[in-house]
Amino acid sequence: MKIDRIELFHVEMPLIYPWRTAYGEDAAIHAVMCRLSSGSVDAWGESSPLASPCYSAEWGGGAFAVAREWLAPALLGREIESGGALQQLLGHFKGNQFAKAAFDNAWWALESKLSNTPLHRLLGARRDTVTIGADFGVMDSIDQLLVAVGEAIDTGFPRVKLKFRPGWDIEMLAAVRRQHPQETFHIDCNSGYRKCDLKLFQQIDQFDLAMIEQPLPHDDLVDHAFLQKTITTPVCLDESLTSPRRAEQAMELQACGFANIKPGRVGGLTNAIAIHDICARSGIPCWVGGMLESATGSAHCIALAMLDNFTYPADIFPTARFYREDMSTPPVELEKDETGTPTVRAFEVLPEPDPQRLKALTVQHCEFKS
């Protein structure tokens, strides 16, 4: 396909309530929306690095600037026949995975339209639904958390993820485990700890967790490998997995027992598939994470989650969990399978931004034509 036109939007999407983690608090999600056009057909990609460079080195305004100044000009007017070809065209720009992901995800959506093939089938999926889990950030009190966790378990969620940070750690985890001694839980540290916190993680072994997600610095593999060899609870890498090469290194170091894959963090669906395949060859199960995207970005995560080695319930949320009104339509909605377990279904036709909502939420916009 030839890329004839590119539009970029930096959007700010207010959340119903703030999302609190070890790296900070977000009241709104900052994302880059990319519309690629080939002839009369166009499609959308989304990447949401958040408002500030705290989850990663990227942020919404910065990703938009990189996309506008460097990435869009590199792709405009080019014939791009695969996601790999797009990655090659952008490869000499160092890092900036979230900025690249907006284009990569849009390319896959455009290929889906042009070939009249649902995105999950285009990616190689053989299923149409994926099981999802429940996630809870840092709350105002442990009692408030216990109520929310109880409701999630009563709803049928097969696992619960708990944000974990200094001051919201062992006491919180012990309270949840006392109330639910048999349920599947894992914690997400969002890089909030260091190797010197080894004794804390050895304590966590007693809670029989499914995994500890990203306990150590965002750019580390070596200390994670040390930690994994020292504790019995599986380590899951998230922020540290930013590319297929990093995934290969993690496998060689035996740095993890699980891998969380987010299309935005790794540069888009092309790299996400490659990392999935690397993990599968090493016997490391994966699961799909999200960045609280609109339905546009969530639909791409859903399509990815259909691949075979995504075996742990995904971090994909119905629109109503975080947004009063989604920027894109149709929204992501919760379903239940025959056992009553919450699932989401792959979209046959991908959600796209509603023009009026997009206009209201846009912070910056630019357009390129060949």
C-alpha positions as a Markdown table, in Angstrom:
| # | Residue | x | y | z |
|---|---|---|---|---|
| 1 | Met | 0.0 | 0.0 | 0.0 |
| 2 | Lys | 1.1 | 3.6 | -0.6 |
| 3 | Ile | 0.7 | 6.0 | 2.3 |
| 4 | Asp | -1.0 | 9.1 | 0.7 |
| 5 | Arg | -2.0 | 11.0 | 3.8 |
| 6 | Ile | -1.3 | 11.0 | 7.5 |
| 7 | Glu | -3.2 | 12.8 | 10.3 |
| 8 | Leu | -1.9 | 13.0 | 13.8 |
| 9 | Phe | -3.9 | 14.0 | 17.0 |
| 10 | His | -2.6 | 14.4 | 20.5 |
| 11 | Val | -5.7 | 13.7 | 22.6 |
| 12 | Glu | -6.4 | 14.0 | 26.4 |
| 13 | Met | -9.1 | 11.6 | 27.6 |
| 14 | Pro | -10.4 | 12.2 | 31.2 |
| 15 | Leu | -10.8 | 9.2 | 33.4 |
| 16 | Ile | -13.7 | 8.6 | 35.7 |
| 17 | Tyr | -11.3 | 8.5 | 38.6 |
| 18 | Pro | -7.5 | 8.9 | 38.9 |
| 19 | Trp | -5.3 | 5.8 | 38.2 |
| 20 | Arg | -2.6 | 5.5 | 40.9 |
| 21 | Thr | 0.5 | 3.4 | 40.6 |
| 22 | Ala | 4.1 | 3.2 | 41.9 |
| 23 | Tyr | 5.2 | 5.8 | 39.3 |
| 24 | Gly | 2.4 | 8.4 | 40.0 |
| 25 | Glu | -1.2 | 9.3 | 39.3 |
| 26 | Asp | -3.1 | 9.9 | 36.0 |
| 27 | Ala | -6.3 | 11.8 | 35.9 |
| 28 | Ala | -6.5 | 11.7 | 32.1 |
| 29 | Ile | -4.9 | 9.5 | 29.4 |
| 30 | His | -2.7 | 11.3 | 26.8 |
| 31 | Ala | -2.5 | 9.4 | 23.5 |
| 32 | Val | -1.4 | 9.9 | 19.9 |
| 33 | Met | -4.0 | 9.0 | 17.3 |
| 34 | Cys | -2.7 | 8.3 | 13.8 |
| 35 | Arg | -4.9 | 8.1 | 10.7 |
| 36 | Leu | -3.2 | 6.6 | 7.7 |
| 37 | Ser | -4.8 | 6.8 | 4.2 |
| 38 | Ser | -4.1 | 4.8 | 1.1 |
| 39 | Gly | -6.2 | 6.0 | -1.8 |
| 40 | Ser | -9.7 | 6.3 | -0.6 |
| 41 | Val | -9.3 | 4.0 | 2.4 |
| 42 | Asp | -8.1 | 5.1 | 5.8 |
| 43 | Ala | -7.6 | 3.5 | 9.2 |
| 44 | Trp | -6.6 | 4.4 | 12.7 |
| 45 | Gly | -3.8 | 3.6 | 15.2 |
| 46 | Glu | -3.5 | 4.6 | 18.8 |
| 47 | Ser | -0.6 | 4.8 | 21.2 |
| 48 | Ser | -0.9 | 6.2 | 24.8 |
| 49 | Pro | 2.4 | 6.9 | 26.6 |
| 50 | Leu | 0.5 | 8.9 | 29.3 |
| 51 | Ala | 0.9 | 12.5 | 30.2 |
| 52 | Ser | 4.4 | 12.5 | 31.7 |
| 53 | Pro | 7.6 | 10.5 | 31.2 |
| 54 | Cys | 7.1 | 8.3 | 34.3 |
| 55 | Tyr | 5.9 | 5.0 | 33.0 |
| 56 | Ser | 8.5 | 5.2 | 30.3 |
| 57 | Ala | 10.8 | 7.9 | 28.9 |
| 58 | Glu | 8.0 | 8.9 | 26.5 |
| 59 | Trp | 5.0 | 11.1 | 27.1 |
| 60 | Gly | 2.0 | 12.2 | 25.0 |
| 61 | Gly | 3.3 | 15.6 | 23.9 |
| 62 | Gly | 6.7 | 14.3 | 23.2 |
| 63 | Ala | 5.5 | 11.3 | 21.2 |
| 64 | Phe | 3.3 | 13.6 | 19.1 |
| 65 | Ala | 6.3 | 15.9 | 18.4 |
| 66 | Val | 8.5 | 13.0 | 17.3 |
| 67 | Ala | 5.7 | 11.6 | 15.2 |
| 68 | Arg | 5.1 | 15.0 | 13.5 |
| 69 | Glu | 8.7 | 16.0 | 13.0 |
| 70 | Trp | 10.4 | 12.7 | 12.1 |
| 71 | Leu | 8.2 | 9.7 | 11.7 |
| 72 | Ala | 5.4 | 10.9 | 9.5 |
| 73 | Pro | 7.7 | 12.5 | 6.9 |
| 74 | Ala | 9.6 | 9.2 | 6.8 |
| 75 | Leu | 6.5 | 7.3 | 5.8 |
| 76 | Leu | 4.5 | 9.8 | 3.7 |
| 77 | Gly | 4.3 | 8.7 | 0.0 |
| 78 | Arg | 6.1 | 5.4 | 0.6 |
| 79 | Glu | 4.9 | 2.0 | -0.5 |
| 80 | Ile | 4.8 | -0.1 | 2.6 |
| 81 | Glu | 3.9 | -3.8 | 2.1 |
| 82 | Ser | 4.3 | -5.2 | 5.7 |
| 83 | Gly | 4.7 | -4.2 | 9.3 |
| 84 | Gly | 8.3 | -5.3 | 9.1 |
| 85 | Ala | 8.9 | -2.9 | 6.2 |
| 86 | Leu | 7.4 | 0.0 | 8.2 |
| 87 | Gln | 9.6 | -0.9 | 11.2 |
| 88 | Gln | 12.6 | -0.9 | 8.9 |
| 89 | Leu | 11.8 | 2.6 | 7.6 |
| 90 | Leu | 11.6 | 3.9 | 11.1 |
| 91 | Gly | 14.5 | 1.8 | 12.5 |
| 92 | His | 17.2 | 4.5 | 12.3 |
| 93 | Phe | 15.2 | 6.7 | 14.7 |
| 94 | Lys | 16.4 | 5.5 | 18.1 |
| 95 | Gly | 13.8 | 4.4 | 20.7 |
| 96 | Asn | 10.5 | 6.3 | 20.7 |
| 97 | Gln | 8.5 | 3.1 | 20.7 |
| 98 | Phe | 5.2 | 4.6 | 21.6 |
| 99 | Ala | 5.5 | 7.2 | 18.8 |
| 100 | Lys | 6.3 | 4.4 | 16.3 |
| 101 | Ala | 3.5 | 2.2 | 17.6 |
| 102 | Ala | 0.9 | 4.8 | 16.5 |
| 103 | Phe | 2.0 | 4.3 | 12.9 |
| 104 | Asp | 2.5 | 0.5 | 13.1 |
| 105 | Asn | -0.9 | -0.1 | 14.6 |
| 106 | Ala | -2.5 | 2.1 | 12.0 |
| 107 | Trp | -0.8 | 0.2 | 9.2 |
| 108 | Trp | -2.2 | -3.1 | 10.5 |
| 109 | Ala | -5.7 | -1.5 | 10.7 |
| 110 | Leu | -5.3 | -0.2 | 7.2 |
| 111 | Glu | -4.2 | -3.6 | 5.9 |
| 112 | Ser | -7.2 | -5.1 | 7.7 |
| 113 | Lys | -9.5 | -2.8 | 5.8 |
| 114 | Leu | -7.8 | -3.2 | 2.4 |
| 115 | Ser | -7.8 | -7.0 | 2.6 |
| 116 | Asn | -11.3 | -7.2 | 4.2 |
| 117 | Thr | -9.8 | -9.4 | 6.9 |
| 118 | Pro | -10.6 | -9.0 | 10.6 |
| 119 | Leu | -7.5 | -7.8 | 12.4 |
| 120 | His | -7.1 | -10.8 | 14.7 |
| 121 | Arg | -7.2 | -13.1 | 11.7 |
| 122 | Leu | -4.7 | -11.0 | 9.9 |
| 123 | Leu | -2.4 | -11.4 | 13.0 |
| 124 | Gly | -2.8 | -15.2 | 12.8 |
| 125 | Ala | -5.3 | -15.8 | 15.6 |
| 126 | Arg | -7.5 | -18.8 | 15.7 |
| 127 | Arg | -9.9 | -17.7 | 18.4 |
| 128 | Asp | -12.4 | -14.9 | 18.8 |
| 129 | Thr | -12.6 | -14.2 | 22.5 |
| 130 | Val | -10.1 | -13.7 | 25.3 |
| 131 | Thr | -10.4 | -14.1 | 29.1 |
| 132 | Ile | -9.7 | -10.9 | 31.0 |
| 133 | Gly | -8.7 | -10.1 | 34.6 |
| 134 | Ala | -9.5 | -7.4 | 37.1 |
| 135 | Asp | -7.0 | -4.7 | 38.1 |
| 136 | Phe | -6.9 | -2.3 | 41.0 |
| 137 | Gly | -4.7 | 0.7 | 41.5 |
| 138 | Val | -3.7 | 2.3 | 44.8 |
| 139 | Met | -6.9 | 3.2 | 46.7 |
| 140 | Asp | -7.7 | 5.5 | 49.6 |
| 141 | Ser | -7.9 | 2.6 | 52.0 |
| 142 | Ile | -7.4 | -1.1 | 52.3 |
| 143 | Asp | -11.1 | -1.5 | 53.2 |
| 144 | Gln | -12.1 | 0.2 | 50.0 |
| 145 | Leu | -9.8 | -2.2 | 48.0 |
| 146 | Leu | -11.3 | -5.3 | 49.8 |
| 147 | Val | -14.8 | -4.3 | 48.7 |
| 148 | Ala | -13.7 | -3.8 | 45.1 |
| 149 | Val | -11.7 | -7.1 | 45.0 |
| 150 | Gly | -14.7 | -9.0 | 46.5 |
| 151 | Glu | -17.0 | -7.6 | 43.8 |
| 152 | Ala | -14.5 | -8.6 | 41.1 |
| 153 | Ile | -14.3 | -12.1 | 42.3 |
| 154 | Asp | -18.1 | -12.3 | 42.7 |
| 155 | Thr | -18.3 | -11.1 | 39.0 |
| 156 | Gly | -16.2 | -14.1 | 38.0 |
| 157 | Phe | -12.9 | -12.6 | 37.1 |
| 158 | Pro | -10.4 | -15.4 | 37.1 |
| 159 | Arg | -7.5 | -13.4 | 38.5 |
| 160 | Val | -6.9 | -10.0 | 40.1 |
| 161 | Lys | -3.9 | -7.7 | 39.7 |
| 162 | Leu | -3.0 | -5.3 | 42.6 |
| 163 | Lys | -0.8 | -2.3 | 42.2 |
| 164 | Phe | 2.0 | -2.5 | 44.7 |
| 165 | Arg | 4.3 | 0.3 | 45.9 |
| 166 | Pro | 6.1 | 1.4 | 49.1 |
| 167 | Gly | 3.4 | 2.2 | 51.7 |
| 168 | Trp | 0.9 | 0.1 | 49.8 |
| 169 | Asp | 2.6 | -3.3 | 49.9 |
| 170 | Ile | 2.8 | -6.2 | 52.4 |
| 171 | Glu | 0.0 | -5.0 | 54.7 |
| 172 | Met | -2.3 | -4.5 | 51.7 |
| 173 | Leu | -1.4 | -7.9 | 50.2 |
| 174 | Ala | -1.8 | -9.7 | 53.5 |
| 175 | Ala | -5.3 | -8.3 | 53.9 |
| 176 | Val | -6.4 | -9.3 | 50.5 |
| 177 | Arg | -4.9 | -12.8 | 50.8 |
| 178 | Arg | -6.6 | -13.3 | 54.2 |
| 179 | Gln | -10.0 | -12.5 | 52.7 |
| 180 | His | -9.4 | -14.6 | 49.6 |
| 181 | Pro | -7.0 | -17.5 | 50.4 |
| 182 | Gln | -7.6 | -19.5 | 47.2 |
| 183 | Glu | -8.0 | -16.9 | 44.5 |
| 184 | Thr | -5.4 | -16.0 | 41.8 |
| 185 | Phe | -3.6 | -12.7 | 42.4 |
| 186 | His | -0.5 | -11.0 | 41.2 |
| 187 | Ile | 1.1 | -7.7 | 42.0 |
| 188 | Asp | 2.4 | -5.0 | 39.7 |
| 189 | Cys | 5.3 | -3.0 | 41.1 |
| 190 | Asn | 5.8 | -0.6 | 38.1 |
| 191 | Ser | 9.6 | -0.5 | 38.7 |
| 192 | Gly | 9.1 | 0.7 | 42.2 |
| 193 | Tyr | 11.8 | -1.4 | 43.9 |
| 194 | Arg | 15.5 | -2.2 | 43.7 |
| 195 | Lys | 17.8 | -5.2 | 44.2 |
| 196 | Cys | 18.3 | -4.2 | 47.8 |
| 197 | Asp | 14.6 | -5.0 | 48.5 |
| 198 | Leu | 15.3 | -8.7 | 48.1 |
| 199 | Lys | 14.0 | -9.5 | 51.6 |
| 200 | Leu | 10.7 | -7.9 | 50.8 |
| 201 | Phe | 10.3 | -10.2 | 47.7 |
| 202 | Gln | 11.3 | -13.2 | 49.7 |
| 203 | Gln | 8.4 | -12.3 | 52.1 |
| 204 | Ile | 6.1 | -12.2 | 49.2 |
| 205 | Asp | 6.7 | -15.8 | 48.3 |
| 206 | Gln | 4.4 | -16.8 | 51.2 |
| 207 | Phe | 1.4 | -15.3 | 49.5 |
| 208 | Asp | 1.3 | -17.8 | 46.6 |
| 209 | Leu | 1.0 | -15.2 | 43.8 |
| 210 | Ala | 0.8 | -16.0 | 40.1 |
| 211 | Met | 3.6 | -13.5 | 39.5 |
| 212 | Ile | 5.4 | -10.3 | 40.5 |
| 213 | Glu | 5.1 | -7.8 | 37.6 |
| 214 | Gln | 8.1 | -5.5 | 36.9 |
| 215 | Pro | 9.5 | -5.3 | 40.4 |
| 216 | Leu | 12.8 | -3.6 | 39.5 |
| 217 | Pro | 13.9 | -0.7 | 37.3 |
| 218 | His | 12.3 | -0.2 | 33.9 |
| 219 | Asp | 15.5 | -0.7 | 31.9 |
| 220 | Asp | 16.8 | -3.7 | 33.9 |
| 221 | Leu | 17.2 | -7.3 | 32.9 |
| 222 | Val | 20.2 | -8.5 | 34.9 |
| 223 | Asp | 18.8 | -7.8 | 38.4 |
| 224 | His | 15.5 | -9.3 | 37.4 |
| 225 | Ala | 17.4 | -12.5 | 36.4 |
| 226 | Phe | 19.1 | -12.5 | 39.8 |
| 227 | Leu | 15.7 | -12.0 | 41.6 |
| 228 | Gln | 14.0 | -14.7 | 39.6 |
| 229 | Lys | 16.8 | -17.2 | 40.7 |
| 230 | Thr | 16.4 | -16.1 | 44.3 |
| 231 | Ile | 12.6 | -16.3 | 44.8 |
| 232 | Thr | 10.0 | -18.9 | 44.0 |
| 233 | Thr | 7.3 | -16.5 | 42.7 |
| 234 | Pro | 7.5 | -16.0 | 38.9 |
| 235 | Val | 8.8 | -12.6 | 37.8 |
| 236 | Cys | 6.9 | -10.9 | 35.0 |
| 237 | Leu | 8.7 | -8.4 | 32.8 |
| 238 | Asp | 6.7 | -5.4 | 31.5 |
| 239 | Glu | 8.5 | -2.1 | 31.2 |
| 240 | Ser | 11.8 | -3.9 | 30.6 |
| 241 | Leu | 10.6 | -5.6 | 27.4 |
| 242 | Thr | 10.7 | -2.8 | 24.8 |
| 243 | Ser | 11.8 | -4.7 | 21.6 |
| 244 | Pro | 12.3 | -8.2 | 20.2 |
| 245 | Arg | 16.0 | -7.8 | 20.9 |
| 246 | Arg | 15.4 | -7.1 | 24.6 |
| 247 | Ala | 13.0 | -10.1 | 24.7 |
| 248 | Glu | 15.7 | -12.3 | 23.3 |
| 249 | Gln | 18.2 | -11.1 | 25.9 |
| 250 | Ala | 15.6 | -11.6 | 28.7 |
| 251 | Met | 15.1 | -15.2 | 27.5 |
| 252 | Glu | 18.9 | -15.8 | 27.5 |
| 253 | Leu | 19.3 | -14.4 | 31.0 |
| 254 | Gln | 16.2 | -16.4 | 32.2 |
| 255 | Ala | 15.0 | -13.1 | 33.7 |
| 256 | Cys | 11.3 | -13.9 | 33.9 |
| 257 | Gly | 8.6 | -16.6 | 34.1 |
| 258 | Phe | 6.0 | -14.4 | 32.4 |
| 259 | Ala | 6.0 | -11.6 | 29.8 |
| 260 | Asn | 3.5 | -8.8 | 29.6 |
| 261 | Ile | 3.3 | -7.4 | 26.1 |
| 262 | Lys | 1.8 | -3.9 | 25.3 |
| 263 | Pro | 1.8 | -2.9 | 21.7 |
| 264 | Gly | 2.5 | 0.7 | 22.5 |
| 265 | Arg | 5.5 | 0.0 | 24.7 |
| 266 | Val | 7.2 | -2.3 | 22.1 |
| 267 | Gly | 6.7 | -0.2 | 19.0 |
| 268 | Gly | 3.4 | -1.6 | 17.7 |
| 269 | Leu | 1.7 | -4.9 | 16.7 |
| 270 | Thr | 4.6 | -6.0 | 14.5 |
| 271 | Asn | 7.1 | -6.1 | 17.4 |
| 272 | Ala | 4.4 | -7.4 | 19.8 |
| 273 | Ile | 3.9 | -10.5 | 17.5 |
| 274 | Ala | 7.7 | -11.0 | 17.3 |
| 275 | Ile | 8.0 | -10.9 | 21.1 |
| 276 | His | 5.1 | -13.3 | 21.5 |
| 277 | Asp | 6.9 | -15.7 | 19.2 |
| 278 | Ile | 10.2 | -15.4 | 21.0 |
| 279 | Cys | 8.6 | -16.1 | 24.3 |
| 280 | Ala | 6.7 | -19.1 | 22.9 |
| 281 | Arg | 9.9 | -20.6 | 21.6 |
| 282 | Ser | 11.4 | -20.3 | 25.1 |
| 283 | Gly | 8.3 | -21.7 | 26.9 |
| 284 | Ile | 7.5 | -18.3 | 28.6 |
| 285 | Pro | 3.7 | -17.6 | 28.7 |
| 286 | Cys | 2.5 | -14.1 | 27.8 |
| 287 | Trp | -0.4 | -11.9 | 28.5 |
| 288 | Val | -1.6 | -8.6 | 26.9 |
| 289 | Gly | -1.4 | -5.4 | 28.8 |
| 290 | Gly | -3.0 | -2.1 | 28.0 |
| 291 | Met | -2.4 | 1.6 | 28.6 |
| 292 | Leu | -6.1 | 2.6 | 29.2 |
| 293 | Glu | -6.5 | 3.3 | 25.5 |
| 294 | Ser | -9.8 | 4.3 | 23.8 |
| 295 | Ala | -11.7 | 1.5 | 22.1 |
| 296 | Thr | -9.5 | 2.1 | 19.0 |
| 297 | Gly | -6.3 | 1.0 | 20.9 |
| 298 | Ser | -8.1 | -1.5 | 23.0 |
| 299 | Ala | -9.4 | -3.3 | 19.9 |
| 300 | His | -5.8 | -3.7 | 18.7 |
| 301 | Cys | -4.8 | -5.2 | 22.1 |
| 302 | Ile | -7.8 | -7.5 | 21.9 |
| 303 | Ala | -6.8 | -8.8 | 18.4 |
| 304 | Leu | -3.2 | -9.4 | 19.7 |
| 305 | Ala | -4.5 | -11.3 | 22.7 |
| 306 | Met | -6.1 | -13.9 | 20.5 |
| 307 | Leu | -2.6 | -15.4 | 19.6 |
| 308 | Asp | -1.9 | -18.8 | 21.1 |
| 309 | Asn | 0.8 | -18.0 | 23.7 |
| 310 | Phe | -1.3 | -15.4 | 25.4 |
| 311 | Thr | -2.5 | -17.7 | 28.1 |
| 312 | Tyr | -2.9 | -15.5 | 31.2 |
| 313 | Pro | -6.0 | -13.3 | 31.5 |
| 314 | Ala | -5.4 | -10.0 | 29.7 |
| 315 | Asp | -5.4 | -6.4 | 31.0 |
| 316 | Ile | -8.2 | -5.3 | 28.7 |
| 317 | Phe | -11.0 | -3.3 | 30.1 |
| 318 | Pro | -14.6 | -2.5 | 29.1 |
| 319 | Thr | -15.0 | 1.2 | 28.2 |
| 320 | Ala | -17.3 | 1.8 | 31.2 |
| 321 | Arg | -14.5 | 0.9 | 33.7 |
| 322 | Phe | -12.5 | 4.1 | 33.0 |
| 323 | Tyr | -14.5 | 6.4 | 30.7 |
| 324 | Arg | -17.9 | 7.9 | 30.9 |
| 325 | Glu | -18.0 | 8.1 | 27.2 |
| 326 | Asp | -15.4 | 6.5 | 24.9 |
| 327 | Met | -13.7 | 8.7 | 22.3 |
| 328 | Ser | -14.2 | 5.8 | 19.8 |
| 329 | Thr | -17.1 | 3.7 | 18.7 |
| 330 | Pro | -18.3 | 1.1 | 19.2 |
| 331 | Pro | -17.1 | 0.8 | 22.8 |
| 332 | Val | -15.4 | -2.3 | 24.3 |
| 333 | Glu | -18.0 | -4.3 | 26.2 |
| 334 | Leu | -17.7 | -7.2 | 28.6 |
| 335 | Glu | -19.1 | -10.6 | 27.8 |
| 336 | Lys | -19.2 | -13.9 | 29.7 |
| 337 | Asp | -18.4 | -17.3 | 28.5 |
| 338 | Glu | -20.4 | -20.5 | 29.3 |
| 339 | Thr | -18.7 | -20.7 | 32.7 |
| 340 | Gly | -19.5 | -17.1 | 33.7 |
| 341 | Thr | -15.9 | -15.9 | 33.2 |
| 342 | Pro | -15.5 | -12.3 | 31.8 |
| 343 | Thr | -14.3 | -12.1 | 28.3 |
| 344 | Val | -14.0 | -9.6 | 25.5 |
| 345 | Arg | -14.6 | -10.4 | 21.8 |
| 346 | Ala | -12.5 | -9.5 | 18.8 |
| 347 | Phe | -13.9 | -6.8 | 16.6 |
| 348 | Glu | -14.8 | -7.8 | 13.0 |
| 349 | Val | -14.7 | -4.1 | 12.1 |
| 350 | Leu | -12.4 | -1.9 | 14.2 |
| 351 | Pro | -13.6 | 1.0 | 16.4 |
| 352 | Glu | -12.7 | 4.5 | 15.1 |
| 353 | Pro | -12.9 | 7.9 | 16.8 |
| 354 | Asp | -16.2 | 9.7 | 16.8 |
| 355 | Pro | -15.4 | 13.0 | 14.9 |
| 356 | Gln | -17.1 | 15.3 | 17.5 |
| 357 | Arg | -15.5 | 13.6 | 20.5 |
| 358 | Leu | -12.1 | 13.5 | 18.8 |
| 359 | Lys | -12.4 | 17.3 | 18.1 |
| 360 | Ala | -13.4 | 18.0 | 21.7 |
| 361 | Leu | -10.4 | 16.0 | 23.2 |
| 362 | Thr | -7.7 | 17.1 | 20.7 |
| 363 | Val | -4.8 | 19.0 | 22.2 |
| 364 | Gln | -2.7 | 19.2 | 19.0 |
| 365 | His | -3.3 | 18.2 | 15.4 |
| 366 | Cys | -1.3 | 18.0 | 12.1 |
| 367 | Glu | -1.8 | 16.6 | 8.6 |
| 368 | Phe | 0.5 | 15.5 | 5.8 |
| 369 | Lys | -0.4 | 14.9 | 2.2 |
| 370 | Ser | 1.8 | 13.5 | -0.6 |
